[in-house]
Amino acid sequence: MATPKKNYNTLSLALHKKLKGKLEIKLKHPLKNKDDWSMLYTPGVGAVASYVAQNPHEANLYTSKGNSVAIISDGSAVLGLGNLGPYGALPVMEGKAAILKSVANIDSWPIVLGTQDVDEIVAAVKAIAPTFGAINLEDFSAPRCFEIEKRLKEELDIPVMHDDQHGTAIVVLAGLINAYKLTKRSFKDSRIIIQGAGAAGVAIAKLIKLHAPDVHIIMLDSKGIIWTGRKDLAPYKKQLIKDGIIFAEEGGDLLKALVAADVVIGVSGPGSISRHHIEQMAKDSIVFALANPIPEIYPEDARRAGALVVASGRSDFPNQVNNSLVFPGIFRGALDKKVNSITDDMKLNAAKKLAALVKKPTVGEIIPHISNPKLVQTIASAVK
């Protein structure tokens, strides 16, 4: 098994301890003299408070609301590490905030909740929503994440996006569009296997199906292929079958599902895909092993087993298929355009625009790098 040359775990622990977190607050205007204090705080701030109270629709113009995003988590599904709780989620939320500021100049606030009760989470987010221009839900476990997002989208007048679902789905579809070009495949009648039926897997399946209605998607959870013959399916999995998003004639394991498959997308856990699995797939197969920080299969192992195009969710391997490519631009566009929601059309448009940034896809580049200077504005332009 191939492993990275640097021990980023040790390096990251040392850096975080030195910095004491990744974030700090800086003023846009200094508090240096009496006039500064009088304008930014009392007595001048009273005039601003009264004006905004009477004209709440202008809060975006007079407060930080117009350029701020709340990054909210209960820590129930942190990366590929599982239910770590709020303290385990906090470093990741800080990381998301650092990305938003660094690449999209968005001020964002990591907020971790000390509850995993759906009603309490919805109530907490609604209570703090007036402070923010948008809500980024992060690392909520399935199926709770579906209900939380649905209720908040219905009850708030600002954009709410569960990034693990939709950001991931957008970047996966973009990567697939270019991988299909490279391998001279057509989405029509091809077979895509999704290993993992959580938040990301469900959203990926739905967005791919919107883009290519004729594609054949088979999804697996921890108990194998999801199909109508199983009596243990959660309601949301039954709905995927009912809506024609996924289909399988019979049950079985991943090895069975991958026979002659064109694509496997891993959104499950570390080491769940082996070289033997990849050997069952069609020639020049496409492998997206997206579990973080340890993928389902390391890229070198997948290539040795016959895969032509391989992607992971990590920045230290080629083809990083990671939602960090998408969410800064989505929120930049949402704040700038003052939209109330992120629609399916916006997600599809974003995926196509992201794919188009790679003019000539290669085995080592099916997706733009996070440092691409056109990335944020390209994605932001998809929000209309």
Secondary structure as a PSIPRED ss2 file (coil, helix, strand):
# PSIPRED VFORMAT (PSIPRED V4.0)

   1 M C   1.000  0.000  0.000
   2 A C   1.000  0.000  0.000
   3 T C   1.000  0.000  0.000
   4 P C   1.000  0.000  0.000
   5 K C   1.000  0.000  0.000
   6 K C   1.000  0.000  0.000
   7 N C   1.000  0.000  0.000
   8 Y H   0.000  1.000  0.000
   9 N H   0.000  1.000  0.000
  10 T H   0.000  1.000  0.000
  11 L H   0.000  1.000  0.000
  12 S H   0.000  1.000  0.000
  13 L H   0.000  1.000  0.000
  14 A H   0.000  1.000  0.000
  15 L H   0.000  1.000  0.000
  16 H H   0.000  1.000  0.000
  17 K H   0.000  1.000  0.000
  18 K H   0.000  1.000  0.000
  19 L H   0.000  1.000  0.000
  20 K C   1.000  0.000  0.000
  21 G C   1.000  0.000  0.000
  22 K C   1.000  0.000  0.000
  23 L C   1.000  0.000  0.000
  24 E C   1.000  0.000  0.000
  25 I C   1.000  0.000  0.000
  26 K C   1.000  0.000  0.000
  27 L C   1.000  0.000  0.000
  28 K C   1.000  0.000  0.000
  29 H C   1.000  0.000  0.000
  30 P C   1.000  0.000  0.000
  31 L C   1.000  0.000  0.000
  32 K C   1.000  0.000  0.000
  33 N C   1.000  0.000  0.000
  34 K H   0.000  1.000  0.000
  35 D H   0.000  1.000  0.000
  36 D H   0.000  1.000  0.000
  37 W H   0.000  1.000  0.000
  38 S H   0.000  1.000  0.000
  39 M H   0.000  1.000  0.000
  40 L H   0.000  1.000  0.000
  41 Y C   1.000  0.000  0.000
  42 T C   1.000  0.000  0.000
  43 P C   1.000  0.000  0.000
  44 G H   0.000  1.000  0.000
  45 V H   0.000  1.000  0.000
  46 G H   0.000  1.000  0.000
  47 A H   0.000  1.000  0.000
  48 V H   0.000  1.000  0.000
  49 A H   0.000  1.000  0.000
  50 S H   0.000  1.000  0.000
  51 Y H   0.000  1.000  0.000
  52 V H   0.000  1.000  0.000
  53 A H   0.000  1.000  0.000
  54 Q H   0.000  1.000  0.000
  55 N C   1.000  0.000  0.000
  56 P H   0.000  1.000  0.000
  57 H H   0.000  1.000  0.000
  58 E H   0.000  1.000  0.000
  59 A H   0.000  1.000  0.000
  60 N H   0.000  1.000  0.000
  61 L H   0.000  1.000  0.000
  62 Y H   0.000  1.000  0.000
  63 T C   1.000  0.000  0.000
  64 S H   0.000  1.000  0.000
  65 K H   0.000  1.000  0.000
  66 G H   0.000  1.000  0.000
  67 N H   0.000  1.000  0.000
  68 S E   0.000  0.000  1.000
  69 V E   0.000  0.000  1.000
  70 A E   0.000  0.000  1.000
  71 I E   0.000  0.000  1.000
  72 I E   0.000  0.000  1.000
  73 S E   0.000  0.000  1.000
  74 D C   1.000  0.000  0.000
  75 G C   1.000  0.000  0.000
  76 S C   1.000  0.000  0.000
  77 A C   1.000  0.000  0.000
  78 V E   0.000  0.000  1.000
  79 L C   1.000  0.000  0.000
  80 G C   1.000  0.000  0.000
  81 L C   1.000  0.000  0.000
  82 G E   0.000  0.000  1.000
  83 N C   1.000  0.000  0.000
  84 L C   1.000  0.000  0.000
  85 G H   0.000  1.000  0.000
  86 P H   0.000  1.000  0.000
  87 Y H   0.000  1.000  0.000
  88 G H   0.000  1.000  0.000
  89 A H   0.000  1.000  0.000
  90 L H   0.000  1.000  0.000
  91 P H   0.000  1.000  0.000
  92 V H   0.000  1.000  0.000
  93 M H   0.000  1.000  0.000
  94 E H   0.000  1.000  0.000
  95 G H   0.000  1.000  0.000
  96 K H   0.000  1.000  0.000
  97 A H   0.000  1.000  0.000
  98 A H   0.000  1.000  0.000
  99 I H   0.000  1.000  0.000
 100 L H   0.000  1.000  0.000
 101 K H   0.000  1.000  0.000
 102 S H   0.000  1.000  0.000
 103 V H   0.000  1.000  0.000
 104 A H   0.000  1.000  0.000
 105 N C   1.000  0.000  0.000
 106 I C   1.000  0.000  0.000
 107 D E   0.000  0.000  1.000
 108 S E   0.000  0.000  1.000
 109 W E   0.000  0.000  1.000
 110 P E   0.000  0.000  1.000
 111 I E   0.000  0.000  1.000
 112 V E   0.000  0.000  1.000
 113 L C   1.000  0.000  0.000
 114 G C   1.000  0.000  0.000
 115 T C   1.000  0.000  0.000
 116 Q C   1.000  0.000  0.000
 117 D C   1.000  0.000  0.000
 118 V H   0.000  1.000  0.000
 119 D H   0.000  1.000  0.000
 120 E H   0.000  1.000  0.000
 121 I H   0.000  1.000  0.000
 122 V H   0.000  1.000  0.000
 123 A H   0.000  1.000  0.000
 124 A H   0.000  1.000  0.000
 125 V H   0.000  1.000  0.000
 126 K H   0.000  1.000  0.000
 127 A H   0.000  1.000  0.000
 128 I H   0.000  1.000  0.000
 129 A H   0.000  1.000  0.000
 130 P H   0.000  1.000  0.000
 131 T H   0.000  1.000  0.000
 132 F C   1.000  0.000  0.000
 133 G C   1.000  0.000  0.000
 134 A E   0.000  0.000  1.000
 135 I E   0.000  0.000  1.000
 136 N E   0.000  0.000  1.000
 137 L E   0.000  0.000  1.000
 138 E C   1.000  0.000  0.000
 139 D C   1.000  0.000  0.000
 140 F C   1.000  0.000  0.000
 141 S C   1.000  0.000  0.000
 142 A C   1.000  0.000  0.000
 143 P C   1.000  0.000  0.000
 144 R H   0.000  1.000  0.000
 145 C H   0.000  1.000  0.000
 146 F H   0.000  1.000  0.000
 147 E H   0.000  1.000  0.000
 148 I H   0.000  1.000  0.000
 149 E H   0.000  1.000  0.000
 150 K H   0.000  1.000  0.000
 151 R H   0.000  1.000  0.000
 152 L H   0.000  1.000  0.000
 153 K H   0.000  1.000  0.000
 154 E H   0.000  1.000  0.000
 155 E H   0.000  1.000  0.000
 156 L C   1.000  0.000  0.000
 157 D C   1.000  0.000  0.000
 158 I C   1.000  0.000  0.000
 159 P C   1.000  0.000  0.000
 160 V E   0.000  0.000  1.000
 161 M E   0.000  0.000  1.000
 162 H E   0.000  0.000  1.000
 163 D H   0.000  1.000  0.000
 164 D H   0.000  1.000  0.000
 165 Q H   0.000  1.000  0.000
 166 H H   0.000  1.000  0.000
 167 G H   0.000  1.000  0.000
 168 T H   0.000  1.000  0.000
 169 A H   0.000  1.000  0.000
 170 I H   0.000  1.000  0.000
 171 V H   0.000  1.000  0.000
 172 V H   0.000  1.000  0.000
 173 L H   0.000  1.000  0.000
 174 A H   0.000  1.000  0.000
 175 G H   0.000  1.000  0.000
 176 L H   0.000  1.000  0.000
 177 I H   0.000  1.000  0.000
 178 N H   0.000  1.000  0.000
 179 A H   0.000  1.000  0.000
 180 Y H   0.000  1.000  0.000
 181 K H   0.000  1.000  0.000
 182 L H   0.000  1.000  0.000
 183 T C   1.000  0.000  0.000
 184 K C   1.000  0.000  0.000
 185 R C   1.000  0.000  0.000
 186 S C   1.000  0.000  0.000
 187 F C   1.000  0.000  0.000
 188 K C   1.000  0.000  0.000
 189 D C   1.000  0.000  0.000
 190 S C   1.000  0.000  0.000
 191 R E   0.000  0.000  1.000
 192 I E   0.000  0.000  1.000
 193 I E   0.000  0.000  1.000
 194 I E   0.000  0.000  1.000
 195 Q E   0.000  0.000  1.000
 196 G C   1.000  0.000  0.000
 197 A C   1.000  0.000  0.000
 198 G C   1.000  0.000  0.000
 199 A H   0.000  1.000  0.000
 200 A H   0.000  1.000  0.000
 201 G H   0.000  1.000  0.000
 202 V H   0.000  1.000  0.000
 203 A H   0.000  1.000  0.000
 204 I H   0.000  1.000  0.000
 205 A H   0.000  1.000  0.000
 206 K H   0.000  1.000  0.000
 207 L H   0.000  1.000  0.000
 208 I H   0.000  1.000  0.000
 209 K H   0.000  1.000  0.000
 210 L H   0.000  1.000  0.000
 211 H H   0.000  1.000  0.000
 212 A C   1.000  0.000  0.000
 213 P C   1.000  0.000  0.000
 214 D C   1.000  0.000  0.000
 215 V C   1.000  0.000  0.000
 216 H E   0.000  0.000  1.000
 217 I E   0.000  0.000  1.000
 218 I E   0.000  0.000  1.000
 219 M E   0.000  0.000  1.000
 220 L E   0.000  0.000  1.000
 221 D E   0.000  0.000  1.000
 222 S C   1.000  0.000  0.000
 223 K C   1.000  0.000  0.000
 224 G E   0.000  0.000  1.000
 225 I E   0.000  0.000  1.000
 226 I C   1.000  0.000  0.000
 227 W C   1.000  0.000  0.000
 228 T C   1.000  0.000  0.000
 229 G C   1.000  0.000  0.000
 230 R C   1.000  0.000  0.000
 231 K C   1.000  0.000  0.000
 232 D C   1.000  0.000  0.000
 233 L C   1.000  0.000  0.000
 234 A C   1.000  0.000  0.000
 235 P H   0.000  1.000  0.000
 236 Y H   0.000  1.000  0.000
 237 K H   0.000  1.000  0.000
 238 K H   0.000  1.000  0.000
 239 Q H   0.000  1.000  0.000
 240 L H   0.000  1.000  0.000
 241 I H   0.000  1.000  0.000
 242 K H   0.000  1.000  0.000
 243 D C   1.000  0.000  0.000
 244 G C   1.000  0.000  0.000
 245 I C   1.000  0.000  0.000
 246 I C   1.000  0.000  0.000
 247 F C   1.000  0.000  0.000
 248 A C   1.000  0.000  0.000
 249 E C   1.000  0.000  0.000
 250 E C   1.000  0.000  0.000
 251 G C   1.000  0.000  0.000
 252 G C   1.000  0.000  0.000
 253 D C   1.000  0.000  0.000
 254 L H   0.000  1.000  0.000
 255 L H   0.000  1.000  0.000
 256 K H   0.000  1.000  0.000
 257 A H   0.000  1.000  0.000
 258 L C   1.000  0.000  0.000
 259 V C   1.000  0.000  0.000
 260 A C   1.000  0.000  0.000
 261 A C   1.000  0.000  0.000
 262 D C   1.000  0.000  0.000
 263 V E   0.000  0.000  1.000
 264 V E   0.000  0.000  1.000
 265 I E   0.000  0.000  1.000
 266 G E   0.000  0.000  1.000
 267 V C   1.000  0.000  0.000
 268 S C   1.000  0.000  0.000
 269 G C   1.000  0.000  0.000
 270 P C   1.000  0.000  0.000
 271 G C   1.000  0.000  0.000
 272 S C   1.000  0.000  0.000
 273 I C   1.000  0.000  0.000
 274 S C   1.000  0.000  0.000
 275 R H   0.000  1.000  0.000
 276 H H   0.000  1.000  0.000
 277 H H   0.000  1.000  0.000
 278 I H   0.000  1.000  0.000
 279 E H   0.000  1.000  0.000
 280 Q C   1.000  0.000  0.000
 281 M C   1.000  0.000  0.000
 282 A C   1.000  0.000  0.000
 283 K C   1.000  0.000  0.000
 284 D C   1.000  0.000  0.000
 285 S E   0.000  0.000  1.000
 286 I E   0.000  0.000  1.000
 287 V E   0.000  0.000  1.000
 288 F E   0.000  0.000  1.000
 289 A E   0.000  0.000  1.000
 290 L C   1.000  0.000  0.000
 291 A C   1.000  0.000  0.000
 292 N C   1.000  0.000  0.000
 293 P C   1.000  0.000  0.000
 294 I C   1.000  0.000  0.000
 295 P C   1.000  0.000  0.000
 296 E C   1.000  0.000  0.000
 297 I C   1.000  0.000  0.000
 298 Y C   1.000  0.000  0.000
 299 P H   0.000  1.000  0.000
 300 E H   0.000  1.000  0.000
 301 D H   0.000  1.000  0.000
 302 A H   0.000  1.000  0.000
 303 R H   0.000  1.000  0.000
 304 R H   0.000  1.000  0.000
 305 A C   1.000  0.000  0.000
 306 G C   1.000  0.000  0.000
 307 A E   0.000  0.000  1.000
 308 L E   0.000  0.000  1.000
 309 V E   0.000  0.000  1.000
 310 V E   0.000  0.000  1.000
 311 A E   0.000  0.000  1.000
 312 S E   0.000  0.000  1.000
 313 G C   1.000  0.000  0.000
 314 R C   1.000  0.000  0.000
 315 S C   1.000  0.000  0.000
 316 D C   1.000  0.000  0.000
 317 F C   1.000  0.000  0.000
 318 P C   1.000  0.000  0.000
 319 N C   1.000  0.000  0.000
 320 Q E   0.000  0.000  1.000
 321 V C   1.000  0.000  0.000
 322 N C   1.000  0.000  0.000
 323 N H   0.000  1.000  0.000
 324 S H   0.000  1.000  0.000
 325 L H   0.000  1.000  0.000
 326 V C   1.000  0.000  0.000
 327 F H   0.000  1.000  0.000
 328 P H   0.000  1.000  0.000
 329 G H   0.000  1.000  0.000
 330 I H   0.000  1.000  0.000
 331 F H   0.000  1.000  0.000
 332 R H   0.000  1.000  0.000
 333 G H   0.000  1.000  0.000
 334 A H   0.000  1.000  0.000
 335 L H   0.000  1.000  0.000
 336 D H   0.000  1.000  0.000
 337 K H   0.000  1.000  0.000
 338 K C   1.000  0.000  0.000
 339 V C   1.000  0.000  0.000
 340 N C   1.000  0.000  0.000
 341 S C   1.000  0.000  0.000
 342 I C   1.000  0.000  0.000
 343 T C   1.000  0.000  0.000
 344 D H   0.000  1.000  0.000
 345 D H   0.000  1.000  0.000
 346 M H   0.000  1.000  0.000
 347 K H   0.000  1.000  0.000
 348 L H   0.000  1.000  0.000
 349 N H   0.000  1.000  0.000
 350 A H   0.000  1.000  0.000
 351 A H   0.000  1.000  0.000
 352 K H   0.000  1.000  0.000
 353 K H   0.000  1.000  0.000
 354 L H   0.000  1.000  0.000
 355 A H   0.000  1.000  0.000
 356 A H   0.000  1.000  0.000
 357 L C   1.000  0.000  0.000
 358 V C   1.000  0.000  0.000
 359 K C   1.000  0.000  0.000
 360 K C   1.000  0.000  0.000
 361 P C   1.000  0.000  0.000
 362 T E   0.000  0.000  1.000
 363 V C   1.000  0.000  0.000
 364 G C   1.000  0.000  0.000
 365 E E   0.000  0.000  1.000
 366 I C   1.000  0.000  0.000
 367 I C   1.000  0.000  0.000
 368 P C   1.000  0.000  0.000
 369 H C   1.000  0.000  0.000
 370 I C   1.000  0.000  0.000
 371 S C   1.000  0.000  0.000
 372 N C   1.000  0.000  0.000
 373 P C   1.000  0.000  0.000
 374 K C   1.000  0.000  0.000
 375 L H   0.000  1.000  0.000
 376 V H   0.000  1.000  0.000
 377 Q H   0.000  1.000  0.000
 378 T H   0.000  1.000  0.000
 379 I H   0.000  1.000  0.000
 380 A H   0.000  1.000  0.000
 381 S C   1.000  0.000  0.000
 382 A C   1.000  0.000  0.000
 383 V C   1.000  0.000  0.000
 384 K C   1.000  0.000  0.000
